[in-house]
Amino acid sequence: MDKLKTKEFQIESIDNSTLVNLLGIFDSHMRSIESELEIKIKTRGNTFVLSGEEQELETGEKIIHDLYLMAKNGNLNQEKVHLIINKHLNSEHDLANGLTSFETIIRTPNREIKTRTKNQFHYIQAIRTHDLSFGIGPAGTGKTYLAVAAAIESLQKQEVKKIILVRPAVEAGENLGFLPGDLAQKVDPYLRPMYDALYEMLGVNQVNNLIERKAIELAPLAFMRGRSLNESFIILDEAQNTTTEQMKMFLTRMGFGSKSVINGDVTQIDLPPEKISGLKHALEVLSDVNSIAVVNFVHHDIVRHRIVQKIVEAYNKFKHSI
């Protein structure tokens, strides 16, 4: 192990309220940095003293400066802190592998969304340049969120007339028959992640207005049979839980002027053991079709709480050790 080093720096002209915002309650934001980088941070007013391995100290200083800029312009919370930490750790990983920083912006009415990893960047580029794109990888990599953002961007630019958000109603051994309520109430839990993304980017009132005008449609996969979808941006989420028949049916719904994005995690299939995942099957069947884009996400792309990335890594390590 390398000899531990110390790095000291100051943030000039920082007022007390910004400093408190930067540090977090009981210095919680600094503790988060310490935990992720395995360094120690001490503060004396506007002076920061970091100790640990040299490379981690450089990253720690960059993170603190980025958080300071955010703290000046608004209230910091744990989610924002973890996103900044994750951004820098992913950047270090990319640089270690000879890669440069990748970032593009998706503009929606309520906010601008920036890609944070190389694969997120390639994913958005693939969606923008292909009629059919696949996003494959673990939860927390931003597949659904970014696809919804890209769909809103296309709708705002009038590239499409409608957004259609689709999920198979199969999850963790449950099915629609076991859920209480009418069909709309049964379907709602499966579509909730996409509702949440829409509300964040458009606002509740505009989402409800677009749903009433049929410009946004949320539906279970079974509702797609027999339809031909023209001038639509179609997102199929949790596609690992489609059967081969359902996937073929979905793929043949695309009409003129439409764009489809299919997302899933082939390690999280909730179908009965005797059923083949339509997503896995489609990736094999379509492997030689050049006009289709496939972007594979990995655990380094996870932008949720850093512990999620560590959990995915642990499961992957355990799987390969058996």
Contacts in CASP RR format, 6 or more apart in sequence:
PFRMAT RR
TARGET T0000
AUTHOR 0000-0000-0000
METHOD contacts of the structure
MODEL  1
MDKLKTKEFQIESIDNSTLVNLLGIFDSHMRSIESELEIKIKTRGNTFVL
SGEEQELETGEKIIHDLYLMAKNGNLNQEKVHLIINKHLNSEHDLANGLT
SFETIIRTPNREIKTRTKNQFHYIQAIRTHDLSFGIGPAGTGKTYLAVAA
AIESLQKQEVKKIILVRPAVEAGENLGFLPGDLAQKVDPYLRPMYDALYE
MLGVNQVNNLIERKAIELAPLAFMRGRSLNESFIILDEAQNTTTEQMKMF
LTRMGFGSKSVINGDVTQIDLPPEKISGLKHALEVLSDVNSIAVVNFVHH
DIVRHRIVQKIVEAYNKFKHSI
1 53 0 8 1.000
2 53 0 8 1.000
2 54 0 8 1.000
4 51 0 8 1.000
4 52 0 8 1.000
4 53 0 8 1.000
5 51 0 8 1.000
5 52 0 8 1.000
5 53 0 8 1.000
5 54 0 8 1.000
5 57 0 8 1.000
6 49 0 8 1.000
6 50 0 8 1.000
6 51 0 8 1.000
6 52 0 8 1.000
6 57 0 8 1.000
7 49 0 8 1.000
7 50 0 8 1.000
7 51 0 8 1.000
7 57 0 8 1.000
7 58 0 8 1.000
7 61 0 8 1.000
8 47 0 8 1.000
8 48 0 8 1.000
8 49 0 8 1.000
8 50 0 8 1.000
9 47 0 8 1.000
9 48 0 8 1.000
9 61 0 8 1.000
10 46 0 8 1.000
10 47 0 8 1.000
10 48 0 8 1.000
11 46 0 8 1.000
11 48 0 8 1.000
11 64 0 8 1.000
11 65 0 8 1.000
11 68 0 8 1.000
12 46 0 8 1.000
14 22 0 8 1.000
14 46 0 8 1.000
14 68 0 8 1.000
18 68 0 8 1.000
18 71 0 8 1.000
18 72 0 8 1.000
19 45 0 8 1.000
19 46 0 8 1.000
19 71 0 8 1.000
21 71 0 8 1.000
21 74 0 8 1.000
21 75 0 8 1.000
21 76 0 8 1.000
22 29 0 8 1.000
22 64 0 8 1.000
22 67 0 8 1.000
22 68 0 8 1.000
22 71 0 8 1.000
22 76 0 8 1.000
23 29 0 8 1.000
23 30 0 8 1.000
23 43 0 8 1.000
24 30 0 8 1.000
24 76 0 8 1.000
27 41 0 8 1.000
27 43 0 8 1.000
28 78 0 8 1.000
29 67 0 8 1.000
29 76 0 8 1.000
29 78 0 8 1.000
29 81 0 8 1.000
30 41 0 8 1.000
30 43 0 8 1.000
32 78 0 8 1.000
32 81 0 8 1.000
32 82 0 8 1.000
32 85 0 8 1.000
33 39 0 8 1.000
33 41 0 8 1.000
33 60 0 8 1.000
33 63 0 8 1.000
33 64 0 8 1.000
33 81 0 8 1.000
33 85 0 8 1.000
34 40 0 8 1.000
34 41 0 8 1.000
35 306 0 8 1.000
36 85 0 8 1.000
36 89 0 8 1.000
36 306 0 8 1.000
37 56 0 8 1.000
37 59 0 8 1.000
37 60 0 8 1.000
37 63 0 8 1.000
37 85 0 8 1.000
38 52 0 8 1.000
38 53 0 8 1.000
38 56 0 8 1.000
39 50 0 8 1.000
39 51 0 8 1.000
39 52 0 8 1.000
39 53 0 8 1.000
39 56 0 8 1.000
39 57 0 8 1.000
39 60 0 8 1.000
40 50 0 8 1.000
40 51 0 8 1.000
40 52 0 8 1.000
41 48 0 8 1.000
41 49 0 8 1.000
41 50 0 8 1.000
41 64 0 8 1.000
42 48 0 8 1.000
42 49 0 8 1.000
42 51 0 8 1.000
43 49 0 8 1.000
48 61 0 8 1.000
48 64 0 8 1.000
50 57 0 8 1.000
50 60 0 8 1.000
50 61 0 8 1.000
51 57 0 8 1.000
55 92 0 8 1.000
59 88 0 8 1.000
59 89 0 8 1.000
59 92 0 8 1.000
60 88 0 8 1.000
62 88 0 8 1.000
63 84 0 8 1.000
63 85 0 8 1.000
63 88 0 8 1.000
66 84 0 8 1.000
66 87 0 8 1.000
66 88 0 8 1.000
67 76 0 8 1.000
67 80 0 8 1.000
67 81 0 8 1.000
67 84 0 8 1.000
70 76 0 8 1.000
70 80 0 8 1.000
70 84 0 8 1.000
82 304 0 8 1.000
82 305 0 8 1.000
82 306 0 8 1.000
83 116 0 8 1.000
83 303 0 8 1.000
85 306 0 8 1.000
86 116 0 8 1.000
86 302 0 8 1.000
86 303 0 8 1.000
86 306 0 8 1.000
86 309 0 8 1.000
87 116 0 8 1.000
89 306 0 8 1.000
90 116 0 8 1.000
90 117 0 8 1.000
90 118 0 8 1.000
90 300 0 8 1.000
90 301 0 8 1.000
91 101 0 8 1.000
93 300 0 8 1.000
94 100 0 8 1.000
94 101 0 8 1.000
94 102 0 8 1.000
94 117 0 8 1.000
94 118 0 8 1.000
99 118 0 8 1.000
102 115 0 8 1.000
102 117 0 8 1.000
102 118 0 8 1.000
102 120 0 8 1.000
102 121 0 8 1.000
102 122 0 8 1.000
103 114 0 8 1.000
103 115 0 8 1.000
103 116 0 8 1.000
103 121 0 8 1.000
104 114 0 8 1.000
104 115 0 8 1.000
104 121 0 8 1.000
104 124 0 8 1.000
104 125 0 8 1.000
105 112 0 8 1.000
105 113 0 8 1.000
105 114 0 8 1.000
106 112 0 8 1.000
106 113 0 8 1.000
106 114 0 8 1.000
106 115 0 8 1.000
106 124 0 8 1.000
106 146 0 8 1.000
106 149 0 8 1.000
106 150 0 8 1.000
106 152 0 8 1.000
106 153 0 8 1.000
107 113 0 8 1.000
107 153 0 8 1.000
107 156 0 8 1.000
108 149 0 8 1.000
108 152 0 8 1.000
108 153 0 8 1.000
108 156 0 8 1.000
108 201 0 8 1.000
108 202 0 8 1.000
109 152 0 8 1.000
109 156 0 8 1.000
109 201 0 8 1.000
109 202 0 8 1.000
109 203 0 8 1.000
109 206 0 8 1.000
110 200 0 8 1.000
110 201 0 8 1.000
110 202 0 8 1.000
110 203 0 8 1.000
111 200 0 8 1.000
111 201 0 8 1.000
113 145 0 8 1.000
113 146 0 8 1.000
113 149 0 8 1.000
113 201 0 8 1.000
115 121 0 8 1.000
115 123 0 8 1.000
115 124 0 8 1.000
115 146 0 8 1.000
116 303 0 8 1.000
117 141 0 8 1.000
117 300 0 8 1.000
117 301 0 8 1.000
117 303 0 8 1.000
119 141 0 8 1.000
119 295 0 8 1.000
119 296 0 8 1.000
119 297 0 8 1.000
119 298 0 8 1.000
119 301 0 8 1.000
120 141 0 8 1.000
120 142 0 8 1.000
120 146 0 8 1.000
120 297 0 8 1.000
120 301 0 8 1.000
120 303 0 8 1.000
122 295 0 8 1.000
123 133 0 8 1.000
123 135 0 8 1.000
123 143 0 8 1.000
123 146 0 8 1.000
123 295 0 8 1.000
123 297 0 8 1.000
124 146 0 8 1.000
124 150 0 8 1.000
126 133 0 8 1.000
126 293 0 8 1.000
126 295 0 8 1.000
127 133 0 8 1.000
127 146 0 8 1.000
127 147 0 8 1.000
127 150 0 8 1.000
127 259 0 8 1.000
127 261 0 8 1.000
127 293 0 8 1.000
128 150 0 8 1.000
129 293 0 8 1.000
130 259 0 8 1.000
130 291 0 8 1.000
130 292 0 8 1.000
130 293 0 8 1.000
131 254 0 8 1.000
131 257 0 8 1.000
131 258 0 8 1.000
131 259 0 8 1.000
131 260 0 8 1.000
131 291 0 8 1.000
132 251 0 8 1.000
132 254 0 8 1.000
132 259 0 8 1.000
132 260 0 8 1.000
132 261 0 8 1.000
132 262 0 8 1.000
132 291 0 8 1.000
132 292 0 8 1.000
132 293 0 8 1.000
133 260 0 8 1.000
133 261 0 8 1.000
133 262 0 8 1.000
133 292 0 8 1.000
133 293 0 8 1.000
133 294 0 8 1.000
133 295 0 8 1.000
134 261 0 8 1.000
134 262 0 8 1.000
134 263 0 8 1.000
134 279 0 8 1.000
134 282 0 8 1.000
134 283 0 8 1.000
134 292 0 8 1.000
134 293 0 8 1.000
134 294 0 8 1.000
134 295 0 8 1.000
135 143 0 8 1.000
135 261 0 8 1.000
135 262 0 8 1.000
135 263 0 8 1.000
135 264 0 8 1.000
135 294 0 8 1.000
135 295 0 8 1.000
135 296 0 8 1.000
135 297 0 8 1.000
136 263 0 8 1.000
136 264 0 8 1.000
136 265 0 8 1.000
136 266 0 8 1.000
136 279 0 8 1.000
136 283 0 8 1.000
136 294 0 8 1.000
136 295 0 8 1.000
136 296 0 8 1.000
136 297 0 8 1.000
137 143 0 8 1.000
137 264 0 8 1.000
137 265 0 8 1.000
137 266 0 8 1.000
137 267 0 8 1.000
137 296 0 8 1.000
137 297 0 8 1.000
137 298 0 8 1.000
137 301 0 8 1.000
138 265 0 8 1.000
138 267 0 8 1.000
138 268 0 8 1.000
138 297 0 8 1.000
138 298 0 8 1.000
138 299 0 8 1.000
138 302 0 8 1.000
138 312 0 8 1.000
139 265 0 8 1.000
139 268 0 8 1.000
139 302 0 8 1.000
139 304 0 8 1.000
139 308 0 8 1.000
140 301 0 8 1.000
140 302 0 8 1.000
140 303 0 8 1.000
140 304 0 8 1.000
140 308 0 8 1.000
141 297 0 8 1.000
141 301 0 8 1.000
141 302 0 8 1.000
141 303 0 8 1.000
142 297 0 8 1.000
142 301 0 8 1.000
142 303 0 8 1.000
143 237 0 8 1.000
143 263 0 8 1.000
143 264 0 8 1.000
143 297 0 8 1.000
144 193 0 8 1.000
144 194 0 8 1.000
144 197 0 8 1.000
144 235 0 8 1.000
144 237 0 8 1.000
144 263 0 8 1.000
145 197 0 8 1.000
147 235 0 8 1.000
147 237 0 8 1.000
147 261 0 8 1.000
147 263 0 8 1.000
148 165 0 8 1.000
148 194 0 8 1.000
148 197 0 8 1.000
148 198 0 8 1.000
148 201 0 8 1.000
148 235 0 8 1.000
149 197 0 8 1.000
149 201 0 8 1.000
150 233 0 8 1.000
150 261 0 8 1.000
151 160 0 8 1.000
151 163 0 8 1.000
151 165 0 8 1.000
151 233 0 8 1.000
151 235 0 8 1.000
151 261 0 8 1.000
152 163 0 8 1.000
152 198 0 8 1.000
152 201 0 8 1.000
152 202 0 8 1.000
154 160 0 8 1.000
154 163 0 8 1.000
154 233 0 8 1.000
154 259 0 8 1.000
155 161 0 8 1.000
155 162 0 8 1.000
155 163 0 8 1.000
155 215 0 8 1.000
155 233 0 8 1.000
159 233 0 8 1.000
159 259 0 8 1.000
160 231 0 8 1.000
160 232 0 8 1.000
160 233 0 8 1.000
160 257 0 8 1.000
160 258 0 8 1.000
160 259 0 8 1.000
161 215 0 8 1.000
161 231 0 8 1.000
161 232 0 8 1.000
162 214 0 8 1.000
162 215 0 8 1.000
162 216 0 8 1.000
162 217 0 8 1.000
162 229 0 8 1.000
162 231 0 8 1.000
162 232 0 8 1.000
162 233 0 8 1.000
163 210 0 8 1.000
163 215 0 8 1.000
163 216 0 8 1.000
163 217 0 8 1.000
163 232 0 8 1.000
163 233 0 8 1.000
163 234 0 8 1.000
163 235 0 8 1.000
164 217 0 8 1.000
164 218 0 8 1.000
164 219 0 8 1.000
164 229 0 8 1.000
164 232 0 8 1.000
164 233 0 8 1.000
164 234 0 8 1.000
164 235 0 8 1.000
165 191 0 8 1.000
165 194 0 8 1.000
165 216 0 8 1.000
165 217 0 8 1.000
165 218 0 8 1.000
165 219 0 8 1.000
165 235 0 8 1.000
165 237 0 8 1.000
166 218 0 8 1.000
166 219 0 8 1.000
166 220 0 8 1.000
166 221 0 8 1.000
166 223 0 8 1.000
166 224 0 8 1.000
166 234 0 8 1.000
166 235 0 8 1.000
166 236 0 8 1.000
166 237 0 8 1.000
166 250 0 8 1.000
167 190 0 8 1.000
167 191 0 8 1.000
167 194 0 8 1.000
167 220 0 8 1.000
167 221 0 8 1.000
167 236 0 8 1.000
167 237 0 8 1.000
167 238 0 8 1.000
168 190 0 8 1.000
168 220 0 8 1.000
168 221 0 8 1.000
168 238 0 8 1.000
168 239 0 8 1.000
168 241 0 8 1.000
168 242 0 8 1.000
168 246 0 8 1.000
169 175 0 8 1.000
169 176 0 8 1.000
169 186 0 8 1.000
169 187 0 8 1.000
169 190 0 8 1.000
169 220 0 8 1.000
169 221 0 8 1.000
169 222 0 8 1.000
170 241 0 8 1.000
170 270 0 8 1.000
170 271 0 8 1.000
171 190 0 8 1.000
171 238 0 8 1.000
171 241 0 8 1.000
171 270 0 8 1.000
172 270 0 8 1.000
173 270 0 8 1.000
176 183 0 8 1.000
176 186 0 8 1.000
176 187 0 8 1.000
176 220 0 8 1.000
177 186 0 8 1.000
179 185 0 8 1.000
179 186 0 8 1.000
179 189 0 8 1.000
180 186 0 8 1.000
187 218 0 8 1.000
187 219 0 8 1.000
187 220 0 8 1.000
188 195 0 8 1.000
190 220 0 8 1.000
190 238 0 8 1.000
191 218 0 8 1.000
193 237 0 8 1.000
194 218 0 8 1.000
194 235 0 8 1.000
194 237 0 8 1.000
195 207 0 8 1.000
195 218 0 8 1.000
198 207 0 8 1.000
198 216 0 8 1.000
199 207 0 8 1.000
202 210 0 8 1.000
207 216 0 8 1.000
210 216 0 8 1.000
211 217 0 8 1.000
211 218 0 8 1.000
221 236 0 8 1.000
221 242 0 8 1.000
221 246 0 8 1.000
221 250 0 8 1.000
224 249 0 8 1.000
224 250 0 8 1.000
224 253 0 8 1.000
225 249 0 8 1.000
226 253 0 8 1.000
227 253 0 8 1.000
228 253 0 8 1.000
228 255 0 8 1.000
229 253 0 8 1.000
229 254 0 8 1.000
229 255 0 8 1.000
229 258 0 8 1.000
230 255 0 8 1.000
230 256 0 8 1.000
230 257 0 8 1.000
230 258 0 8 1.000
231 256 0 8 1.000
231 257 0 8 1.000
231 258 0 8 1.000
232 255 0 8 1.000
232 257 0 8 1.000
232 258 0 8 1.000
232 259 0 8 1.000
233 258 0 8 1.000
233 259 0 8 1.000
233 261 0 8 1.000
234 253 0 8 1.000
234 254 0 8 1.000
234 258 0 8 1.000
234 259 0 8 1.000
234 260 0 8 1.000
234 261 0 8 1.000
235 260 0 8 1.000
235 261 0 8 1.000
235 262 0 8 1.000
235 263 0 8 1.000
236 242 0 8 1.000
236 250 0 8 1.000
236 260 0 8 1.000
236 261 0 8 1.000
236 262 0 8 1.000
236 263 0 8 1.000
237 263 0 8 1.000
237 264 0 8 1.000
238 263 0 8 1.000
238 264 0 8 1.000
239 247 0 8 1.000
239 262 0 8 1.000
239 263 0 8 1.000
239 264 0 8 1.000
239 278 0 8 1.000
239 279 0 8 1.000
240 264 0 8 1.000
240 265 0 8 1.000
240 266 0 8 1.000
240 268 0 8 1.000
240 269 0 8 1.000
240 270 0 8 1.000
240 277 0 8 1.000
240 278 0 8 1.000
240 279 0 8 1.000
240 280 0 8 1.000
241 269 0 8 1.000
241 270 0 8 1.000
241 271 0 8 1.000
241 277 0 8 1.000
242 250 0 8 1.000
242 277 0 8 1.000
242 278 0 8 1.000
242 279 0 8 1.000
243 271 0 8 1.000
243 275 0 8 1.000
243 276 0 8 1.000
243 277 0 8 1.000
243 278 0 8 1.000
244 276 0 8 1.000
244 277 0 8 1.000
244 278 0 8 1.000
244 281 0 8 1.000
244 282 0 8 1.000
246 278 0 8 1.000
247 278 0 8 1.000
247 279 0 8 1.000
247 281 0 8 1.000
247 282 0 8 1.000
248 282 0 8 1.000
250 260 0 8 1.000
250 262 0 8 1.000
251 260 0 8 1.000
251 282 0 8 1.000
254 260 0 8 1.000
262 279 0 8 1.000
262 282 0 8 1.000
264 279 0 8 1.000
266 277 0 8 1.000
266 279 0 8 1.000
266 280 0 8 1.000
266 283 0 8 1.000
269 277 0 8 1.000
269 280 0 8 1.000
271 277 0 8 1.000
283 294 0 8 1.000
286 292 0 8 1.000
299 309 0 8 1.000
299 312 0 8 1.000
299 313 0 8 1.000
299 316 0 8 1.000
300 309 0 8 1.000
302 308 0 8 1.000
302 309 0 8 1.000
302 312 0 8 1.000
END
